[in-house]
Amino acid sequence: MSTDTHAPFDKKPGSPRGTGELIRLEQVTKRFGNHTVLDHLDFSVDAGKHVTLIGPSGSGKTTILRLLMTLLKPDEGTITVDGEQLFPAPEKQVREVRKKIGMVFQQFNLFPNMTVLRNITEAPVTVLGMSRDAAEERARELLEMVGLTDHVDKHPAQLSGGQQQRVAIARALAMRPQVLLLDEVTSALDPELVAGVLDVLRDIARSTDITMLCVTHEMNFARDISDQVLMFDQGRIIEAGAPEKIFSEPEHDRTREFLSAVL
């Protein structure tokens, strides 16, 4: 990734996205008690691609994101990011690999005691060692991108849910991750606020080279931004393909059943 502090994220207009495999999960199993959430899962994501995970609640989609964020550890299997092992690996290596990954959660998870600007600059300064001036410059560029330039000095409680989620997106991008994980980012929003957040994410998908791994029930959004859609059921991928194929001509009965319920 570029280290140019004058650009909030990498842009490569006119160049093809993707430079080979960026994420790989091999034989990943995750259990909670006697319940197997992921069952010897294998899949990979190429750099610059946008992959959406769909399927019923409890099928393992969010667990994958939490494993990549190191919020959970797999019981079996390996996870590799950009050629470096995330699990199993020494703690120092886990911390370094983890810097390549950003996540936007359902519930925003902003620091309530910090201003919008401080929410975005805190991690680049403390984790990446950026100067405060450089971090603030990048933060202001990102806030312009998400349409919140007039809110830099406000605290999260002074913002709507949609505005808080856009701050959370800017905060994730401020770390200049190679991978952006999106976990049902509109599920906690009032319906009238959803479109604004999805428009921001569409713009990021279209104008940057960032790799995106998205869990969502917003099927029109998934159709718009995805290079590939993976249908999950009971901890396994039961169908995978381009969005036009999955949404228009699904092959698996379970996929058709799920889509008929959500579309």
C-alpha positions in Angstrom: 0.0 0.0 0.0 1.0 3.6 -0.6 2.5 5.5 2.4 1.5 8.9 0.9 -0.2 10.7 3.8 -1.8 13.1 1.4 -4.2 10.5 0.0 -6.8 8.9 2.3 -6.7 5.6 0.4 -5.2 4.1 -2.7 -6.7 5.1 -6.0 -5.6 3.6 -9.3 -8.1 4.8 -11.9 -8.0 2.8 -15.1 -5.9 -0.1 -13.7 -7.3 -3.5 -13.2 -8.0 -4.5 -9.6 -6.4 -7.5 -8.1 -2.8 -8.7 -7.8 -3.3 -12.2 -6.6 -4.5 -13.9 -3.5 -4.7 -11.7 -0.4 -6.8 -13.8 2.1 -6.8 -17.6 2.4 -8.7 -19.7 4.9 -7.8 -23.4 4.9 -9.7 -26.1 6.8 -10.9 -23.5 9.3 -13.2 -24.8 12.0 -14.7 -22.8 14.8 -16.9 -24.3 17.5 -18.8 -22.7 20.4 -19.3 -25.5 22.8 -20.9 -28.4 20.9 -22.0 -26.2 18.1 -19.8 -26.1 15.0 -20.1 -22.6 13.4 -17.5 -23.1 10.7 -16.9 -26.6 9.4 -13.4 -27.1 7.8 -14.0 -24.0 5.6 -11.8 -23.3 2.6 -11.9 -20.1 0.6 -9.7 -17.3 -0.7 -10.1 -13.7 -1.7 -8.0 -12.0 -4.4 -6.5 -8.5 -3.8 -8.8 -5.7 -4.8 -11.9 -7.9 -5.1 -15.2 -7.3 -3.4 -16.7 -10.5 -1.9 -20.1 -10.6 -0.2 -21.2 -13.4 2.2 -24.9 -14.1 2.2 -27.0 -16.7 4.0 -29.2 -17.2 7.0 -28.3 -15.9 10.5 -26.0 -18.3 12.3 -24.5 -19.7 9.1 -21.0 -18.5 10.1 -20.6 -15.3 8.0 -19.8 -12.9 10.9 -17.6 -15.5 12.5 -15.3 -15.3 9.5 -14.9 -11.5 9.9 -14.2 -11.9 13.6 -11.6 -14.5 13.0 -9.9 -12.1 10.5 -10.1 -9.3 13.0 -8.5 -11.6 15.6 -11.5 -11.2 17.9 -11.9 -15.0 17.8 -9.4 -17.8 17.2 -10.1 -20.8 15.1 -10.1 -24.2 16.7 -8.5 -25.8 13.6 -7.0 -24.6 10.3 -4.9 -21.7 9.1 -5.6 -18.1 8.1 -3.2 -16.2 5.8 -3.3 -12.5 4.9 -1.0 -11.1 2.2 1.3 -14.1 2.4 1.7 -14.0 6.2 0.1 -16.4 8.6 -2.5 -14.8 10.9 -3.3 -18.1 12.7 -1.5 -19.9 14.0 1.3 -17.4 14.5 3.3 -15.6 17.3 1.5 -12.7 18.9 3.9 -10.2 17.4 3.2 -11.4 13.9 -0.6 -11.5 14.6 -0.4 -7.8 15.6 1.5 -6.8 12.4 -0.8 -8.8 10.1 -3.8 -7.4 11.9 -2.8 -3.8 10.8 -3.6 -4.8 7.2 -7.3 -5.3 8.2 -10.0 -2.7 9.0 -13.5 -3.5 10.1 -16.8 -1.6 10.3 -19.2 -3.1 12.8 -22.9 -3.1 13.2 -22.9 -0.9 16.2 -20.4 1.8 15.2 -18.1 1.3 18.3 -17.0 4.9 18.3 -15.3 6.3 21.4 -18.0 8.4 23.1 -15.6 10.7 24.9 -13.7 11.7 21.7 -14.6 14.1 19.0 -15.2 12.8 15.5 -11.7 14.0 14.5 -10.0 12.3 17.4 -11.9 9.0 16.8 -10.4 8.9 13.3 -6.8 10.0 14.3 -6.3 8.1 17.5 -5.3 4.7 15.9 -3.0 6.1 13.1 -1.1 8.1 15.7 -0.9 5.5 18.5 -0.6 2.3 16.3 1.0 3.4 13.1 3.1 6.2 14.6 1.9 8.9 12.3 2.3 12.5 13.3 -0.8 14.2 14.6 -0.7 16.7 11.8 -0.5 14.0 9.1 -3.3 12.0 10.8 -5.6 15.0 11.0 -5.0 15.8 7.3 -5.9 12.3 6.3 -8.9 12.4 8.7 -10.3 15.6 7.1 -9.9 14.2 3.6 -11.8 11.1 4.7 -14.5 13.1 6.4 -15.0 15.1 3.2 -15.4 11.8 1.3 -18.1 10.6 3.7 -19.8 14.0 3.7 -19.1 15.0 7.3 -16.7 17.9 7.1 -18.9 20.1 9.3 -18.9 17.6 12.2 -15.2 17.3 13.1 -15.6 18.7 16.5 -18.8 16.9 17.5 -19.0 13.9 19.8 -20.7 10.7 18.6 -23.8 11.4 20.8 -24.4 14.5 18.7 -24.6 12.5 15.5 -27.4 10.4 13.9 -26.8 6.7 13.5 -26.0 7.1 9.8 -23.5 9.8 10.6 -21.8 7.7 13.3 -21.5 4.8 10.8 -19.9 7.1 8.2 -17.4 8.2 10.9 -16.7 4.5 11.6 -16.1 3.9 7.9 -13.7 6.9 7.8 -11.9 5.6 11.0 -11.4 2.2 9.4 -10.0 3.7 6.2 -7.7 6.0 8.2 -5.5 3.0 9.0 -5.0 2.4 5.3 -5.9 -1.2 5.5 -5.5 -3.6 2.6 -8.8 -5.3 3.6 -12.0 -3.7 4.7 -14.5 -6.0 6.5 -18.1 -4.9 6.6 -20.4 -6.6 9.2 -24.1 -5.8 8.5 -23.2 -2.1 8.7 -26.7 -0.9 8.1 -28.6 -3.3 10.3 -28.7 -0.9 13.3 -29.8 2.1 11.3 -33.3 3.5 10.7 -34.4 2.7 7.2 -34.1 6.4 6.0 -30.4 6.4 6.9 -29.4 3.2 5.1 -29.1 4.7 1.6 -26.5 7.3 2.6 -24.2 4.8 4.2 -24.5 2.4 1.3 -23.8 5.2 -1.2 -20.5 5.9 0.7 -19.5 2.3 0.5 -20.4 2.1 -3.2 -18.1 5.1 -3.9 -15.3 3.4 -2.0 -15.8 0.1 -3.9 -15.8 1.9 -7.3 -13.0 4.4 -6.7 -10.4 2.5 -4.7 -8.4 -0.7 -4.9 -9.3 -1.8 -1.3 -10.3 -5.4 -0.9 -13.8 -5.8 0.6 -15.3 -8.7 2.5 -18.9 -7.9 3.3 -21.7 -9.5 5.3 -25.1 -8.0 4.4 -28.8 -8.6 3.9 -28.9 -5.7 1.5 -29.1 -7.7 -1.6 -29.2 -4.8 -4.1 -26.1 -3.5 -2.5 -24.4 -6.9 -2.8 -25.4 -7.1 -6.4 -24.0 -3.6 -7.1 -20.6 -3.9 -5.5 -19.6 -7.6 -5.5 -17.2 -9.4 -7.8 -18.2 -12.7 -6.1 -21.1 -13.8 -3.8 -20.7 -16.7 -1.4 -23.8 -18.4 -0.1 -23.3 -19.9 3.4 -25.4 -22.5 5.2 -24.4 -24.3 8.4 -20.8 -23.2 8.3 -20.1 -24.1 4.7 -20.1 -22.4 1.3 -22.8 -24.2 -0.6 -22.7 -21.9 -3.7 -20.4 -19.3 -5.1 -20.4 -17.1 -8.2 -20.8 -13.7 -9.8 -23.7 -11.7 -8.5 -25.7 -11.9 -11.7 -25.5 -15.7 -11.5 -26.3 -16.1 -7.8 -29.2 -13.6 -7.8 -30.7 -14.5 -11.2 -29.9 -18.2 -11.6 -28.9 -19.8 -8.3 -28.2 -23.6 -8.6 -28.7 -24.7 -5.1 -32.2 -25.2 -3.6 -31.1 -23.6 -0.3 -29.9 -20.5 -2.1 -33.2 -20.1 -4.0 -35.1 -20.6 -0.7 -33.0 -18.0 1.1 -33.2 -15.4 -1.8 -36.9 -15.8 -2.1 -37.2 -14.9 1.6 -35.0 -11.8 1.4 -35.6 -10.3 -2.0 
